Amino acid sequence: MLTELRIRDFAIIDELQLTLAPGFSVLTGETGAGKSIIIDAVSLVLGGRADATCVRAGADRAIVEAVFRLEPAQRAAIDPVLEREGLEGDDPDLLLLGREVRRSGRSISRVNGRAVTLTLLREVAQGLVDIHGQSEHLSLLRVREHVNLLDRYAELWPLRAQVADLVGRVRAVRRELADFVLREQELAHRADLLQFQINEIGAATLQPGEEEGLLEERLRLTHAEQLAALAGEALRALEEGEGEAPAALDLLGAALRALEGLVRIDPALEPQLQIAEGINYQVEELVRGLRDYQEQVEYNPQRLQEVEDRLALIHRLERKYGPTVPDVLAYAEKAARELARLTHSEERIAELQAQEERLLTELSELVLELSLRRREAAKRLAAGIEEELGDLRMEGARFGVDFRWREDPEGVPVTASQISNLKSRISESVSQRISDLAEGRFAFDSTGIDHIEFLVSPNPGEPLKPLVKIASGGETSRLMLALKTVLSRADETPTLIFDEIGQGIGGRVGATVGEKLWGLAVGTGPGGLRHQVLCVTHLPQLAGFGDVHFHVEKVVADERTVTRVVPLQGQARVEELAQMLGASGEATYRSAEEILEQVARCKRQNVGGKE
């Protein structure tokens, strides 16, 4: 809900900070005092049109800020947008929207203190407030919202979720089909490329670890002469000796013989003898290993070239398909799988087409059931709204829901037997255009196949017309109030603002309107949602129902006209209602007090009945 509104240098408002509470709040005051300016400020901060003329004379900019406390339902819709754009605030339950309009006409939008585009501000703000009289913020005048309102009213969201899931599966199959059909030539070229790559890698007959072995062999072949010389030098030192210098093995043998003599005299030196014997054995093993290595080392230019060519081939494949031999082999396996899929594309296309038809047949049953349930709910909705309109002195007004199916060769199939079954389960009075239904294929989306629009006829004898085309004014506001009352359990918009809803009606109807507005705020009725309701009015009978009463007045300060807003309680409120009654004297004050007494009794009865 809207908890705080701060306005600075906007129209005739120099500075205003308005703290709003839950429930039903009313704003009253003389014409021109600035009540509608406050509503305009709310419209602006929600993303409404900005105009340099709204900047107060003598100021260089107008600033409007609004603080909203978000319920879980609002957070579920808004949090993903804030996270996506990095706009999270310090308190996740609070949302701060801001709008600044400069004298030059440039405007700046802010969400949680950070500058954003106007489009993003509107995306975040959508669904927070309905301003009745400002059609750009009125959810009931957005035709695409009608199906959502009807489905929430009829509690069809679980069934609709099943439809949306099935539609998602159909779209996934169609995307894969399109990938095959629309890219057939491209896929053929892709198959040729994959076959070439697979053949190229296969012809190389690569083996894991082969590259490392070849690199070692190339190193030996490249340094064969040096390796042979060094190995010979080591063997001479170990086994043959240099000149008169004895070999290492000869020296070790002499040492062993001396140790054996020592041990015969002093057995305590047995461990040292064993160490010497181990060293001698290891040196002999070293000699044998060096001799084998020396025999293997040979200078072979032909083999060196073969190794170089093989490494060049491996490196070329690695540049094309992966950094290592295992990566190249993995690429070949992946290419083979993709080629197999492309090679069998015709079979896959046929399989997908059959799967699409199965899903569409299943979807057909679901969307027809959803359509039937909607048509039944539409009758109840129309009856409820017309009853509300009667209470509001619009006895001749009528309400209807228009259902249309749009033919589409790619749509969901509806058979004659399904149409017959639908007609047998629903009466002509329940739905418009029922006799026009026929078999065929019809467009669908995640909401089903129904294109739904609310229709109204405000006056007797007039045909039903789209809700979005009805005339504006008090009549429209009353119609919207009737819709809001019936749809209260379906409408999740937390804050509702009504501007001069009592225009053109008398005191008795004004009291009825006030009671209904208060009912929206407290959520009276089965399953009703609580709303924050703000209303600008000149009717004292309506204003009496306000839980909070603000008086808006225009005063002159420092030779400038400014708007002030004062909360009224007790005697001050009685005086305001008396002035709104348009007379003076003790009788008028008594009438104002009676309005508040009657309202108090009505509220007690309604709250008690609800409990």
C-alpha positions in Angstrom: 0.0 0.0 0.0 1.0 3.7 -0.3 2.3 4.7 3.0 3.9 8.1 2.3 3.6 10.8 -0.3 6.1 13.7 -0.5 5.5 16.5 -3.0 7.6 19.6 -3.5 7.1 22.5 -5.9 4.3 20.7 -7.8 1.6 23.1 -9.2 0.4 25.1 -6.2 1.9 22.7 -3.6 5.2 24.1 -2.2 5.9 21.2 0.1 3.6 18.5 1.4 4.3 15.2 3.2 1.3 13.0 3.5 1.3 9.9 5.7 -1.4 7.4 4.7 -2.8 4.6 6.6 -4.5 1.3 5.6 -8.3 1.4 5.2 -10.5 4.1 3.7 -9.2 7.7 3.5 -11.1 10.6 2.2 -9.9 14.0 0.9 -12.4 16.9 1.0 -12.2 20.6 0.4 -13.4 23.4 -1.8 -13.1 23.2 -5.5 -9.7 24.3 -6.6 -8.1 23.7 -3.3 -5.7 21.1 -4.8 -7.3 17.8 -4.1 -6.9 16.7 -7.8 -3.4 18.0 -7.8 -2.5 15.4 -5.1 -4.0 12.7 -7.4 -2.0 14.1 -10.3 1.1 13.9 -8.3 0.4 10.2 -7.6 -0.2 9.7 -11.3 3.1 11.4 -12.1 5.2 9.2 -9.7 3.6 6.1 -11.2 5.0 7.1 -14.6 2.3 9.4 -15.9 3.0 12.1 -18.5 5.4 14.9 -17.3 4.9 18.5 -18.3 7.0 21.5 -17.4 3.9 23.4 -16.5 3.5 21.3 -13.4 6.6 22.9 -11.9 5.6 25.6 -9.3 6.2 29.1 -10.4 9.6 30.3 -9.2 11.0 26.8 -8.7 13.4 25.0 -11.1 12.0 21.5 -10.5 9.1 19.6 -9.1 9.7 16.4 -7.1 7.3 13.7 -6.1 8.2 10.7 -4.1 6.0 7.8 -2.9 6.8 5.0 -0.4 5.0 1.7 -0.8 4.8 -1.2 1.7 4.7 -4.4 -0.4 2.6 -7.4 0.5 3.9 -10.9 -0.5 1.8 -10.9 -3.7 3.3 -7.5 -4.8 6.9 -8.6 -3.9 6.5 -11.8 -6.0 5.8 -9.6 -9.0 8.2 -6.8 -8.3 11.3 -8.4 -6.7 12.3 -10.2 -9.9 12.4 -6.9 -11.8 14.3 -5.2 -9.0 16.9 -8.1 -8.9 17.2 -8.1 -12.7 18.0 -4.3 -12.7 20.0 -4.2 -9.5 17.5 -1.9 -7.8 17.0 -3.8 -4.5 16.4 -1.4 -1.5 17.6 -1.7 2.1 14.2 -3.0 3.2 12.7 -5.6 0.8 9.2 -4.8 2.1 9.5 -1.1 1.1 9.6 0.4 -2.4 10.5 4.0 -3.1 9.4 5.6 -6.4 10.4 9.1 -7.4 9.9 11.5 -10.2 11.6 14.8 -10.8 10.4 17.3 -13.5 12.6 20.2 -14.4 11.6 23.6 -15.7 13.2 22.6 -19.1 10.7 19.8 -19.4 13.2 17.0 -18.8 12.1 14.4 -16.2 14.1 11.9 -14.1 12.6 8.7 -12.8 13.9 6.9 -9.7 13.4 3.5 -8.1 14.8 3.0 -4.6 16.9 6.2 -5.1 18.5 5.1 -8.4 17.8 6.7 -11.8 15.9 4.5 -14.2 14.1 4.8 -17.5 10.5 5.9 -17.5 9.6 2.5 -19.1 11.2 0.7 -16.2 9.5 2.9 -13.6 6.1 2.1 -15.2 7.0 -1.7 -15.2 7.7 -1.6 -11.5 4.7 0.6 -10.6 2.2 -1.3 -12.7 -0.3 -3.0 -10.4 0.4 -0.9 -7.3 -2.3 1.7 -7.7 -5.6 2.1 -9.7 -6.5 5.8 -10.2 -10.1 5.9 -11.3 -10.4 8.7 -13.7 -6.8 8.3 -15.0 -7.3 5.6 -17.5 -3.6 4.9 -18.0 -3.5 3.5 -14.4 -6.8 1.7 -14.5 -6.4 -2.0 -14.7 -10.1 -2.5 -15.6 -9.5 -0.5 -18.8 -6.6 -2.7 -19.9 -8.4 -5.4 -22.0 -5.6 -7.9 -21.5 -6.3 -7.8 -17.7 -10.0 -8.8 -18.1 -9.2 -12.5 -18.5 -7.0 -12.4 -15.4 -9.8 -10.7 -13.4 -12.4 -13.2 -14.6 -10.1 -16.2 -13.8 -9.3 -14.9 -10.3 -13.0 -14.2 -9.7 -13.9 -17.8 -10.8 -10.9 -19.3 -9.0 -9.6 -20.8 -12.2 -5.9 -20.2 -11.7 -5.0 -23.9 -11.1 -6.8 -25.0 -14.3 -5.2 -22.1 -16.2 -1.8 -23.1 -14.9 -2.3 -26.5 -16.5 -3.2 -24.9 -19.8 -0.1 -22.6 -19.6 2.1 -25.7 -18.9 0.7 -27.6 -21.9 1.0 -24.5 -24.1 4.7 -24.2 -23.1 5.2 -27.8 -24.2 3.5 -27.2 -27.5 5.7 -24.2 -28.1 8.8 -26.1 -27.3 7.9 -28.8 -29.9 7.1 -26.1 -32.4 10.4 -24.4 -31.9 12.3 -27.6 -32.6 10.2 -28.3 -35.6 10.9 -24.8 -36.9 14.6 -25.4 -36.3 14.4 -28.4 -38.6 12.0 -27.1 -41.3 13.1 -23.5 -41.7 16.8 -24.4 -41.6 16.7 -27.4 -43.9 19.4 -26.2 -46.3 21.5 -24.9 -43.5 21.2 -28.2 -41.8 22.3 -30.0 -44.9 25.5 -27.9 -45.1 26.0 -28.5 -41.4 25.7 -32.3 -42.0 28.4 -32.1 -44.7 30.7 -30.2 -42.5 30.2 -32.6 -39.6 30.9 -35.6 -41.8 34.1 -34.1 -43.1 35.2 -33.3 -39.5 34.4 -36.8 -38.3 36.3 -38.4 -41.2 39.3 -36.1 -40.7 39.5 -37.0 -37.0 38.8 -40.7 -37.6 41.5 -40.9 -40.3 44.1 -39.7 -37.9 43.4 -42.7 -35.6 44.4 -40.7 -32.5 45.2 -42.5 -29.3 45.0 -41.0 -25.8 48.6 -40.3 -24.5 50.1 -40.6 -28.0 51.2 -36.9 -28.2 53.2 -37.2 -25.0 55.0 -40.3 -26.2 55.8 -38.7 -29.5 57.2 -35.6 -27.9 59.5 -37.8 -25.8 60.6 -39.8 -28.8 61.3 -36.7 -30.8 63.5 -35.4 -28.0 65.6 -38.6 -28.0 65.9 -38.7 -31.8 66.9 -35.1 -32.0 69.7 -35.6 -29.4 70.6 -39.2 -30.3 74.3 -38.7 -30.7 74.7 -36.7 -27.5 72.6 -39.2 -25.6 74.7 -42.1 -26.9 77.9 -40.3 -25.9 76.7 -39.4 -22.5 75.5 -43.0 -21.8 78.9 -44.4 -23.0 80.7 -42.0 -20.7 78.6 -43.1 -17.7 79.2 -46.7 -18.5 83.0 -46.2 -18.7 83.0 -44.5 -15.4 80.9 -47.3 -13.8 82.3 -50.4 -15.5 85.5 -49.8 -17.4 87.4 -46.9 -15.8 89.4 -44.1 -17.4 93.1 -44.8 -18.1 94.7 -46.0 -14.9 91.7 -44.9 -12.8 89.7 -48.0 -11.8 85.9 -48.3 -12.5 83.3 -47.6 -9.9 82.3 -51.3 -9.8 85.9 -52.3 -9.2 86.2 -49.9 -6.3 82.9 -51.1 -4.8 84.2 -54.7 -5.1 87.3 -53.9 -3.2 85.2 -52.2 -0.6 83.0 -55.2 -0.3 86.0 -57.5 0.2 87.4 -55.3 2.9 84.0 -55.2 4.7 83.6 -59.0 4.5 87.0 -59.3 6.3 85.9 -56.8 8.9 82.7 -58.7 9.6 84.5 -62.0 10.1 86.4 -60.3 12.9 83.7 -57.9 14.2 80.1 -59.1 13.3 78.8 -55.8 14.6 79.6 -54.4 11.1 77.2 -56.7 9.4 74.6 -53.8 8.7 77.3 -51.8 6.9 78.2 -54.8 4.8 74.6 -55.2 3.8 74.4 -51.5 2.8 77.5 -51.9 0.6 76.1 -55.0 -1.0 72.9 -53.1 -1.8 74.8 -50.2 -3.3 76.8 -52.6 -5.4 73.6 -54.3 -6.6 72.0 -51.0 -7.5 75.1 -49.9 -9.5 75.0 -53.2 -11.4 71.3 -52.5 -12.2 72.2 -49.0 -13.3 74.9 -50.4 -15.6 72.5 -52.9 -17.2 69.8 -50.1 -17.7 72.4 -47.7 -19.3 73.6 -50.5 -21.6 70.0 -51.2 -22.7 69.3 -47.5 -23.2 72.6 -47.1 -25.2 71.6 -49.9 -27.5 68.2 -48.3 -28.2 69.5 -44.8 -28.9 70.2 -44.4 -32.6 70.3 -41.5 -35.0 67.4 -42.2 -37.4 66.5 -39.1 -39.6 63.7 -41.0 -41.3 62.0 -41.9 -38.0 62.5 -38.3 -36.8 60.6 -37.0 -39.8 57.8 -39.4 -39.3 57.5 -38.2 -35.7 57.5 -34.6 -36.7 54.8 -35.2 -39.4 52.6 -37.1 -36.9 53.0 -34.3 -34.3 52.1 -31.6 -36.9 48.9 -33.6 -37.8 48.0 -33.8 -34.1 48.6 -30.1 -33.6 46.6 -29.1 -36.6 43.6 -31.1 -35.3 44.0 -29.6 -31.9 43.9 -26.1 -33.3 40.6 -26.9 -35.1 38.8 -29.1 -32.5 40.3 -28.8 -29.1 43.5 -28.1 -27.1 44.3 -31.8 -26.4 43.9 -35.2 -28.0 41.1 -36.2 -25.6 39.3 -32.9 -26.5 39.6 -33.7 -30.2 38.2 -37.2 -29.7 35.3 -35.8 -27.6 34.6 -33.3 -30.4 34.4 -36.2 -32.9 31.9 -38.0 -30.6 29.8 -34.9 -30.2 29.8 -34.3 -34.0 28.8 -37.9 -34.6 25.8 -37.5 -32.3 24.7 -34.2 -34.0 25.2 -35.8 -37.4 23.0 -38.7 -36.4 20.3 -36.3 -35.3 20.5 -34.4 -38.6 20.7 -37.6 -40.6 17.5 -38.7 -39.1 15.8 -35.3 -39.3 13.0 -36.5 -41.5 12.1 -39.1 -39.0 12.4 -36.6 -36.2 10.2 -34.1 -38.0 7.5 -36.7 -38.4 7.9 -37.7 -34.7 7.6 -34.0 -33.6 4.6 -33.4 -35.8 2.8 -36.4 -34.3 3.8 -35.2 -30.8 2.5 -31.7 -31.6 -0.9 -33.1 -32.7 -1.1 -35.2 -29.5 -0.4 -32.2 -27.3 -2.8 -30.0 -29.3 -5.6 -32.6 -28.8 -4.9 -32.7 -25.1 -4.8 -28.9 -25.0 -8.1 -28.7 -26.8 -9.8 -30.6 -24.0 -8.3 -28.3 -21.3 -9.0 -25.0 -23.1 -12.6 -25.9 -23.8 -13.1 -26.9 -20.1 -11.5 -23.6 -19.1 -13.8 -21.7 -21.6 -16.9 -23.4 -20.2 -16.0 -22.6 -16.6 -15.3 -19.0 -17.6 -18.7 -18.6 -19.3 -20.4 -19.9 -16.3 -18.5 -17.5 -14.1 -19.2 -14.6 -16.5 -23.0 -15.0 -15.8 -22.5 -14.8 -12.1 -20.2 -11.9 -12.5 -22.7 -10.0 -14.7 -25.5 -10.6 -12.2 -23.4 -9.4 -9.3 -22.2 -6.2 -11.0 -25.7 -5.3 -12.2 -27.0 -5.7 -8.6 -24.3 -3.4 -7.4 -25.2 -0.9 -10.1 -28.8 -1.0 -8.9 -27.7 0.0 -5.4 -25.8 3.0 -7.0 -28.9 4.3 -8.8 -27.9 2.8 -12.2 -30.8 0.3 -12.3 -30.9 0.1 -16.1 -27.2 -0.5 -16.6 -26.1 -3.9 -17.9 -22.8 -5.8 -17.9 -21.6 -8.6 -20.1 -18.5 -10.5 -21.0 -17.6 -11.0 -24.6 -16.0 -14.3 -25.6 -14.3 -14.5 -29.0 -12.3 -17.3 -30.7 -10.0 -16.3 -33.5 -9.4 -18.7 -36.3 -5.9 -19.7 -36.9 -4.6 -22.6 -39.2 -1.9 -23.2 -36.6 -4.2 -23.1 -33.7 -5.7 -25.7 -31.4 -8.3 -28.0 -33.1 -11.9 -28.0 -31.9 -14.1 -30.7 -33.3 -17.8 -30.7 -34.0 -18.4 -33.2 -31.2 -16.5 -31.0 -28.8 -18.7 -28.0 -29.8 -21.8 -30.1 -29.4 -20.7 -31.2 -25.9 -19.9 -27.6 -25.0 -23.4 -26.4 -26.1 -25.0 -29.2 -24.2 -23.3 -28.2 -20.9 -24.0 -24.5 -21.2 -27.2 -22.5 -21.8 -27.6 -19.6 -24.2 -28.0 -17.1 -21.4 -24.7 -17.9 -20.0 -22.5 -16.8 -22.8 -22.5 -14.4 -25.8 -22.0 -15.8 -29.3 -22.5 -19.4 -28.2 -24.4 -20.1 -31.4 -21.5 -18.9 -33.5 -19.2 -21.5 -32.2 -18.1 -24.0 -34.9 -15.4 -26.6 -35.4 -12.0 -25.4 -36.7 -8.6 -24.4 -35.4 -8.4 -21.4 -33.1 -5.5 -19.3 -31.8 -4.3 -19.9 -28.3 -1.9 -18.6 -25.8 -1.0 -19.4 -22.2 -4.5 -18.1 -21.1 -6.4 -20.5 -23.4 -8.4 -19.7 -26.6 -10.8 -17.1 -25.2 -10.3 -13.5 -26.1 -12.3 -11.8 -23.3 -13.5 -8.3 -23.0 -15.9 -6.7 -20.5 -18.9 -4.9 -22.0 -21.2 -2.4 -20.4 -24.4 -0.5 -21.2 -24.7 2.4 -18.7 -28.2 3.4 -19.8 -31.4 1.5 -20.6 -31.9 0.7 -24.2 -28.3 1.1 -25.2 -26.4 -1.9 -26.5 -23.5 -3.4 -24.7 -20.2 -1.7 -25.6 -16.6 -2.3 -24.7 -15.7 -1.0 -21.2 -12.8 0.9 -22.6 -15.1 3.1 -24.7 -17.6 4.2 -22.1 -17.9 7.9 -21.2 -15.9 9.4 -18.3 -17.2 11.1 -15.2 -19.1 10.1 -12.1 -21.1 7.5 -14.0 -17.9 5.8 -15.0 -16.6 5.9 -11.4 -19.8 4.3 -10.1 -19.5 1.6 -12.7 -15.9 1.0 -11.7 -16.9 0.9 -8.1 -19.5 -1.8 -8.9 -16.9 -3.7 -10.7 -14.4 -3.3 -7.9 -16.9 -4.4 -5.3 -17.7 -7.7 -7.1 -14.2 -8.3 -8.2 -12.6 -7.4 -4.9 -11.5 -11.0 -4.2 -10.0 -11.1 -7.7 -8.4 -7.7 -7.9 -4.9 -7.7 -6.4 -4.3 -4.0 -6.9 -3.5 -2.9 -3.3 -4.4 0.9 -3.6 -7.5 2.2 -5.2 -8.0 6.0 -5.7 -11.5 7.4 -6.7 -11.6 11.0 -7.9 -15.1 12.6 -7.4 -16.9 9.3 -7.5 -20.0 11.0 -6.1 -20.4 13.4 -9.0 -24.1 13.7 -10.0 -25.6 11.6 -7.2 -27.6 12.5 -4.1 -26.9 12.0 -0.4 -28.7 8.7 -0.1 -26.7 7.1 -2.9 -23.6 8.9 -1.6 -24.0 6.9 1.6 -24.3 3.7 -0.3 -21.1 4.6 -2.3 -19.3 5.4 0.9 -20.3 2.1 2.4 -19.1 0.2 -0.6 -15.8 2.0 -0.7 -15.3 1.3 3.0 -16.2 -2.4 2.2 -13.4 -2.5 -0.3 -11.0 -1.3 2.3 -12.0 -3.8 5.0 -12.6 -6.7 2.6 -16.2 -7.3 3.3 -17.9 -10.2 1.5 -16.8 -13.8 1.0 -13.2 -14.0 0.1 -12.8 -10.2 -0.2 -9.3 -8.8 -0.4 -8.4 -5.8 1.7 -7.5 -2.6 -0.2 -6.2 0.8 0.7 -8.9 3.2 -0.7 -8.5 6.9 -1.2 -11.4 9.0 -2.3 -11.8 12.7 -3.3 -15.3 13.7 -2.7 -17.8 16.6 -2.1 -20.4 14.4 -0.6 -20.6 14.5 3.2 -22.5 11.2 3.4 -19.6 9.5 1.5 -16.9 11.3 3.4 -18.4 10.1 6.7 -17.3 6.5 6.0 -13.7 7.5 5.9 -11.5 5.9 8.5 -9.1 8.9 8.0 -10.4 12.3 6.9 -8.0 14.9 5.3 -9.1 18.4 4.6 -7.4 20.1 1.6 -7.3 23.8 1.6 -5.8 26.6 -0.4 -4.1 29.4 1.6 -2.0 32.5 0.8 1.5 32.5 2.4 4.1 35.1 1.6 1.8 36.4 -1.2 1.8 33.0 -2.8 -1.1 30.5 -3.0 -0.2 27.1 -1.6 -2.1 23.9 -0.7 -2.2 22.5 2.8 -3.6 19.1 3.9 -4.8 18.7 7.5 -6.1 15.5 9.1 -9.5 16.0 10.8 -10.8 14.4 14.0 -13.5 15.0 16.5 -15.2 18.3 16.3 -13.1 19.5 13.4 -14.4 16.7 11.3 -18.0 17.5 12.3 -17.5 21.1 11.2 -16.1 20.0 7.8 -19.1 17.7 7.2 -21.4 20.5 8.2 -19.8 22.9 5.7 -20.1 20.2 3.0 -23.8 20.0 3.7 -24.0 23.6 2.5 -26.0 25.1 5.3 -25.3 26.6 8.7 -26.8 26.5 12.2 -27.3 23.9 14.9 -29.4 21.7 12.7 -26.6 21.4 10.2 -24.1 20.4 12.9 -26.6 17.9 14.2 -27.0 16.4 10.7 -23.2 16.1 10.4 -23.1 14.3 13.8 -25.9 12.0 12.7 -23.9 11.1 9.5 -21.0 9.9 11.7 -23.3 8.1 14.1 -25.0 6.2 11.2 -21.7 5.4 9.7 -20.4 4.0 13.0 -23.5 1.8 13.4 -23.1 0.6 9.8 -19.5 -0.3 10.3 -20.2 -2.2 13.5 -22.9 -4.2 11.8 -20.8 -5.1 8.8 -17.7 -6.0 10.9 -19.8 -8.0 13.3 -21.5 -9.8 10.4 -18.1 -10.5 8.8 -16.9 -12.0 12.1 
